[in-house]
């Protein structure tokens, strides 16, 4: 049997999944790694730990399929966006991998966001001005780590690091490049004004290539380690967000993909880039004919985990003794509370926020607490608050691209039927879940099929993505949620200045 491997280099782990030519999962492997926070607002990872996770994940999947005499046709990659690693002339990292959640460059994003040049750069690059952006990260390095900045040969992302280690080449796909704030999504070149603003030349960055770019000539040592041929086809692939839409089959007009893992996002696909004059949404590249428009939120599944770890120790211990997932207990508990959490509203900005506010200073808030509210009300309001954040982005997206008709849900949150139903009810839209909700890995495999001429059109892939379940909205619940959402919207606007004040006290 022939198979492809989709590799998704994520924030907390790397997933490697083998798919047959019908899109069925044959084998999967998930390898976790830590996140380092050496200072307030810093979020980093060790690039070597991630590289080893990639090697070991591929090795595991290949060995499992070798036992069955399956034939590997190619390996394609998805990865998280917005990371930066400084590399010296010897090819060694001068920094850790600075990831999307790092907000140390907040001062630079504030300055740029409020300038004419910032607006001009956004309109050409499609990346909102925010500390997540490599554009802002490089400005911070320029002024605060001058020795590192001056001794850097290349500034690259984590996927570029993996490809450099494997092939000794610096290449970056259009998809990852389009999330840097430095890449012109119209000309498919590094943007000169962004480069000038940072103070670097394009020689400091990798060569941009299409997401279907195929590379061979794998290093002997790594080929031997992973037990594959040096001539194995490696497809550069794209970013996790763009590939999640493809892997969920959310590619037609009116389709949107909602992905919630550690963070969250809502995205649609367009034939052309479209930028929002209010700078609320992004415009990234999937292929030269497909652009992914949407917005990402910092506060997704990590908020549910925060509640579990800090306020649910009894439930967690009970789950261990019963050998079940603690989230199953929490979901049951939250389901006993009425939609709207009886007027308890949660602003989920524990990690600041990206879309639609792009405000790294924003904070979490429980609003409307009264004497009748119990722990389960807070739990339900957390689940609803995360979805209000997604809905807020969805409304901005509809204003730019047109109405959303159907939502395709992907990511770990689909394991919670309650949370998916909340999504359907808040949006008042049908929500579809595919059988395989690891959509970024499947999206990478589909890009490989296109790159290797196995399919002609990535829009005609329905047979590869069978539907597992459909959730219909409840209009009565929707009415309750919309009333809460109106208050949710007002709260952010009223507390914006106070967020900045409290942020100064917390740093």
C-alpha positions in Angstrom: 0.0 0.0 0.0 1.3 3.5 -0.9 1.2 6.2 1.8 2.2 9.8 2.6 3.2 11.3 5.9 1.9 14.6 7.1 4.0 16.2 9.8 2.5 19.1 11.9 5.1 21.0 14.0 2.9 22.5 16.7 3.3 24.6 19.8 3.2 21.8 22.3 4.0 18.8 20.2 4.8 17.4 16.7 2.3 15.1 15.1 3.3 12.7 12.4 0.5 10.8 10.6 0.6 8.3 7.8 -2.3 8.5 5.3 -3.2 6.1 2.5 -4.3 7.5 -0.9 -7.9 7.7 0.3 -7.0 9.9 3.3 -7.4 7.2 5.9 -5.1 7.3 8.9 -2.7 4.3 9.0 -0.3 5.3 11.8 0.2 8.3 14.0 2.7 9.5 16.5 2.6 12.5 18.8 5.8 13.8 20.6 5.5 16.6 23.1 8.1 19.2 24.2 8.3 22.0 26.7 7.7 25.7 26.5 10.2 28.0 28.2 9.3 31.3 29.8 12.6 32.7 31.1 11.1 36.2 31.6 7.7 37.7 31.8 6.2 37.9 28.3 8.8 35.6 26.8 7.8 32.3 25.2 10.5 30.2 23.7 11.3 26.6 22.7 14.5 24.7 22.1 14.7 24.2 18.3 16.8 21.0 18.8 14.1 19.4 20.9 11.6 20.1 18.2 13.9 18.8 15.5 14.3 15.6 17.4 10.6 15.3 17.8 10.3 15.6 14.0 12.9 12.9 13.4 11.5 10.5 15.9 7.9 11.0 14.8 8.8 10.2 11.2 11.0 7.3 12.2 8.1 5.8 14.3 5.6 6.1 11.6 7.9 4.7 8.9 8.8 1.7 11.0 5.1 0.9 11.7 4.4 1.0 8.0 7.5 -1.0 7.0 6.2 -3.9 9.0 3.2 -3.9 6.6 5.4 -3.5 3.5 3.8 -0.1 2.7 5.5 2.2 0.3 6.3 5.8 1.3 5.7 8.3 -1.5 6.5 11.6 0.3 6.6 13.6 3.6 4.9 16.9 3.7 5.0 19.6 6.5 2.7 21.9 8.4 4.0 24.1 11.2 3.0 26.9 13.6 3.5 30.4 12.3 5.4 33.5 13.5 8.4 31.8 15.0 12.0 33.3 14.8 15.4 31.7 15.3 18.6 33.6 14.7 21.2 31.4 13.0 25.0 32.2 12.7 27.3 31.5 9.8 28.1 28.0 11.1 24.3 27.1 11.0 23.9 27.1 14.8 21.1 28.9 16.7 22.0 32.1 18.5 18.6 32.2 20.1 15.9 29.8 21.1 12.8 29.5 18.9 10.8 32.6 19.8 7.2 31.5 19.2 3.9 33.2 18.4 2.9 33.7 22.1 6.0 35.8 22.9 5.0 39.4 23.5 8.3 41.0 24.4 8.1 43.2 21.3 4.8 44.8 22.4 6.4 48.3 22.5 7.5 48.0 18.9 4.1 46.7 17.7 2.3 49.6 19.4 4.6 52.1 17.7 4.3 50.5 14.3 0.5 49.9 14.6 -0.1 53.6 15.1 2.0 54.8 12.2 1.4 55.3 8.5 4.2 52.9 7.6 2.5 50.2 9.8 -0.7 50.6 7.8 1.2 50.4 4.5 3.1 47.3 5.6 -0.1 45.6 6.7 -1.9 46.3 3.4 1.0 44.7 1.5 1.8 41.8 3.8 -1.6 40.8 5.2 -0.2 40.3 8.7 -1.7 42.5 11.4 0.9 44.4 13.5 1.3 42.5 16.7 4.1 41.1 18.9 3.5 37.7 17.4 4.8 39.0 14.1 8.5 38.3 13.2 8.5 41.9 11.9 8.2 43.1 15.5 10.3 40.4 17.0 13.2 41.3 14.7 12.9 45.0 15.7 13.2 43.9 19.4 16.3 41.8 18.6 17.8 44.7 16.7 17.6 47.0 19.7 17.8 44.6 22.7 20.1 41.8 21.5 22.5 43.7 19.3 25.3 41.1 19.3 22.9 38.4 18.3 21.3 40.6 15.6 24.7 41.7 14.1 26.1 38.1 14.1 23.1 36.5 12.5 23.4 35.0 9.1 19.8 34.0 8.7 16.5 34.7 10.6 14.3 31.7 10.1 11.2 29.9 11.4 11.1 26.5 13.1 10.1 24.7 9.8 13.0 26.4 8.0 15.3 25.1 10.8 14.1 21.6 10.2 14.7 21.8 6.4 18.1 23.4 6.9 19.2 20.6 9.2 17.8 17.9 6.7 19.0 19.5 3.4 21.5 22.2 4.3 19.3 24.7 2.4 17.4 27.8 3.6 13.9 27.7 2.1 10.6 29.1 3.3 7.2 28.3 1.8 4.9 31.2 0.8 2.5 30.2 3.5 4.9 30.6 6.4 6.5 33.7 4.8 3.1 35.3 4.4 2.7 35.2 8.2 5.9 37.1 9.0 4.7 40.7 8.3 7.7 41.0 5.9 6.5 39.2 2.8 4.5 40.9 0.0 1.5 38.6 -0.6 0.8 40.3 -4.0 4.4 40.1 -5.4 5.4 36.9 -3.6 8.7 38.6 -2.5 10.1 40.0 0.7 8.7 43.5 1.2 11.3 46.2 0.8 9.7 48.7 3.2 9.4 46.1 5.9 13.0 45.1 5.4 14.1 48.7 5.6 12.0 49.3 8.8 13.8 46.4 10.5 17.2 47.3 9.0 18.1 44.0 7.2 18.5 42.9 3.6 16.6 40.0 2.0 19.8 38.0 2.1 19.2 37.6 5.9 16.0 35.6 5.0 15.3 32.3 3.3 14.4 31.8 -0.3 10.6 31.8 -0.7 9.1 28.8 -2.5 5.6 27.5 -3.3 3.9 25.2 -0.8 4.1 22.4 -3.4 7.9 22.7 -3.6 9.5 19.3 -3.6 13.1 18.7 -2.4 15.3 15.6 -2.4 18.8 14.8 -1.4 18.3 14.2 2.3 21.3 14.1 4.5 22.7 10.5 4.8 22.9 10.6 8.6 19.2 11.5 9.0 18.1 9.2 6.2 19.7 6.4 8.0 18.2 7.4 11.3 14.7 7.7 10.0 15.1 4.5 7.8 14.2 6.2 4.6 15.9 6.8 1.3 17.9 10.0 0.7 15.8 10.5 -2.4 12.5 10.5 -0.5 10.2 13.3 -1.6 10.0 16.1 1.0 7.3 18.6 0.3 7.7 22.0 2.1 4.0 22.4 2.7 2.4 25.3 4.5 1.3 26.8 7.8 -0.9 24.9 10.2 -3.8 27.4 9.9 -3.9 27.3 6.1 -3.6 23.6 5.9 -6.3 23.1 8.6 -8.8 24.6 6.2 -7.7 22.3 3.4 -7.7 19.3 5.7 -11.2 20.1 6.9 -12.5 20.6 3.4 -13.4 24.2 4.2 -12.5 25.6 0.8 -15.7 26.7 -0.9 -17.4 30.1 -0.7 -19.4 30.2 2.6 -17.3 27.6 4.3 -15.3 28.5 7.4 -12.9 26.4 9.5 -12.8 26.8 13.2 -9.7 25.3 14.8 -9.2 25.2 18.6 -6.1 23.6 20.0 -3.8 25.5 22.4 -5.0 28.7 20.7 -7.8 29.1 18.2 -8.7 30.6 14.8 -11.5 31.0 12.3 -10.6 31.1 8.6 -12.1 31.1 5.1 -10.5 30.6 1.7 -10.5 33.2 -1.1 -9.2 33.3 -4.6 -7.6 36.6 -3.9 -6.0 38.3 -0.9 -8.3 40.8 0.9 -7.1 43.1 3.6 -9.3 44.7 6.2 -8.8 48.5 6.5 -9.4 48.2 10.2 -6.6 45.6 10.4 -8.7 43.0 12.3 -8.0 40.0 10.1 -5.0 38.3 8.3 -4.5 37.3 4.7 -2.1 34.3 4.3 -1.2 32.2 1.3 -2.1 28.5 0.8 -1.2 28.3 -2.9 -0.8 31.0 -5.5 -4.5 30.6 -6.3 -5.8 30.2 -2.7 -5.6 32.7 0.1 -6.6 32.0 3.7 -8.4 35.0 5.4 -9.2 35.0 9.1 -8.1 35.7 12.6 -6.4 33.8 15.3 -7.0 34.1 19.1 -4.4 33.4 21.7 -6.9 32.0 24.1 -8.3 28.6 23.1 -7.8 25.2 24.7 -5.1 26.6 26.9 -7.8 28.4 28.8 -9.7 25.2 29.5 -6.5 23.7 30.6 -5.8 26.6 32.9 -9.2 26.1 34.6 -8.6 22.4 34.9 -5.1 22.7 36.4 -6.0 25.5 38.9 -9.6 24.9 39.9 -10.3 21.2 39.2 -7.9 19.1 41.2 -10.6 17.0 42.7 -12.1 16.1 39.3 -8.6 15.5 37.9 -7.8 13.0 40.6 -11.2 11.3 40.2 -10.6 11.0 36.5 -7.2 9.3 37.1 -8.7 6.8 39.5 -11.5 6.0 37.0 -9.0 6.0 34.1 -11.0 8.5 32.1 -10.2 12.0 30.7 -10.7 14.7 33.3 -12.2 16.9 30.6 -15.1 14.4 30.3 -16.0 15.1 33.9 -15.7 18.9 33.4 -17.8 18.8 30.3 -20.6 16.9 32.2 -20.4 19.5 35.0 -20.6 22.4 32.6 -23.5 20.9 30.7 -25.7 21.1 33.8 -25.6 24.9 33.6 -28.0 26.8 31.3 -26.6 28.4 28.1 -25.3 31.9 29.0 -24.1 30.6 32.4 -27.0 32.6 34.1 -25.4 35.9 33.2 -21.8 35.1 34.1 -19.6 36.4 31.2 -15.9 35.6 30.8 -13.4 37.7 28.8 -10.8 35.0 28.0 -7.8 37.2 27.4 -5.3 35.5 29.8 -2.6 35.7 27.2 -3.5 39.1 25.8 -5.3 38.8 22.5 -4.7 38.7 18.8 -7.8 39.0 16.5 -9.8 41.1 16.4 -8.3 43.6 18.8 -4.6 42.8 18.4 -4.1 43.9 22.0 -1.3 42.2 23.9 -2.2 44.1 27.1 -5.8 42.7 27.4 -6.6 40.6 30.4 -9.1 38.0 31.6 -12.3 39.1 33.3 -15.2 37.3 35.0 -18.2 39.8 34.8 -21.6 39.5 36.4 -20.7 37.3 39.4 -23.4 37.0 42.0 -24.1 34.9 45.0 -25.9 32.1 43.1 -23.0 31.4 40.8 -21.1 28.2 41.6 -17.9 26.7 40.3 -19.8 25.0 37.4 -21.0 28.5 36.2 -17.5 29.7 36.0 -16.5 26.6 34.1 -19.3 27.0 31.6 -18.6 30.7 31.2 -15.0 29.8 30.3 -16.1 27.6 27.5 -18.6 30.2 26.2 -16.0 33.1 26.6 -13.5 31.3 24.3 -16.3 30.9 21.7 -17.4 34.6 22.0 -13.8 35.4 21.1 -14.1 33.2 18.0 -17.5 34.7 17.1 -16.0 38.2 17.5 -13.4 37.4 14.8 -16.1 35.7 12.7 -18.2 38.8 12.5 -15.2 40.9 11.4 -14.4 38.2 8.8 -18.0 38.2 7.4 -17.8 42.0 7.0 -14.7 41.5 4.8 -15.4 38.3 2.9 -19.2 37.7 3.0 -21.5 35.5 5.0 -20.4 32.2 6.5 -22.9 29.3 5.9 -21.2 26.2 7.3 -18.5 25.8 9.9 -16.0 22.9 9.8 -14.6 22.2 13.2 -11.1 20.9 13.8 -8.6 20.5 16.6 -8.7 18.9 20.0 -11.8 20.8 21.1 -14.0 18.6 18.9 -13.7 15.9 21.5 -16.1 17.9 23.6 -19.6 17.7 22.1 -20.7 20.4 24.5 -18.1 22.9 23.3 -18.9 22.2 19.6 -22.6 22.7 20.3 -21.8 26.0 22.0 -20.0 27.0 18.8 -23.0 26.0 16.6 -25.4 27.9 18.9 -23.4 31.1 19.2 -22.9 31.4 15.4 -26.4 29.9 14.7 -24.6 27.8 12.0 -24.3 24.1 11.2 -21.0 22.7 12.4 -19.4 19.7 10.6 -16.8 17.5 12.0 -14.6 15.3 9.8 -13.7 11.7 10.8 -10.1 12.8 11.1 -9.9 16.1 13.0 -6.1 16.3 12.6 -6.7 18.5 9.7 -3.3 20.2 9.4 -1.6 16.8 8.9 -4.2 15.8 6.4 -3.9 19.2 4.7 -0.1 18.7 4.4 -0.7 15.2 2.8 -3.2 16.8 0.3 -0.6 19.4 -0.7 1.8 16.5 -1.2 -0.7 14.8 -3.5 -0.9 18.0 -5.5 2.9 18.5 -5.6 3.4 14.9 -6.8 0.7 15.1 -9.4 -1.7 12.6 -7.7 -4.5 15.1 -7.8 -5.2 18.0 -10.2 -7.4 20.3 -8.0 -7.2 20.7 -4.2 -10.8 21.9 -4.3 -12.1 18.4 -5.3 -11.1 16.4 -2.3 -14.4 15.6 -0.6 -13.8 11.8 -0.9 -10.6 12.2 1.2 -12.5 13.8 4.1 -15.6 11.8 5.3 -17.9 13.5 7.7 -18.1 12.1 11.3 -20.9 14.2 12.8 -23.0 17.3 12.2 -24.2 19.7 14.9 -27.3 21.8 14.2 -27.8 25.1 16.1 -30.4 25.8 18.7 -32.1 29.1 18.0 -33.2 29.7 21.6 -29.7 29.2 22.9 -28.4 31.5 20.1 -30.7 34.3 21.4 -29.3 34.0 24.9 -25.7 34.0 23.7 -26.2 37.1 21.5 -27.5 39.1 24.5 -24.4 38.0 26.5 -22.2 38.8 23.5 -23.4 42.3 23.3 -22.2 42.9 26.9 -19.0 41.0 26.1 -18.2 43.4 23.3 -18.9 46.5 25.5 -16.6 45.1 28.3 -13.5 45.1 26.2 -14.0 48.7 24.9 -14.7 49.9 28.5 -11.7 48.2 30.0 -9.1 48.8 27.3 -7.3 51.6 29.3 -7.5 49.6 32.5 -6.0 46.6 30.9 -2.9 48.7 30.1 -2.8 50.0 33.7 -3.0 46.6 35.3 -0.5 45.2 32.7 2.1 47.8 34.0 1.5 46.5 37.5 1.9 42.9 36.5 5.1 43.1 34.5 
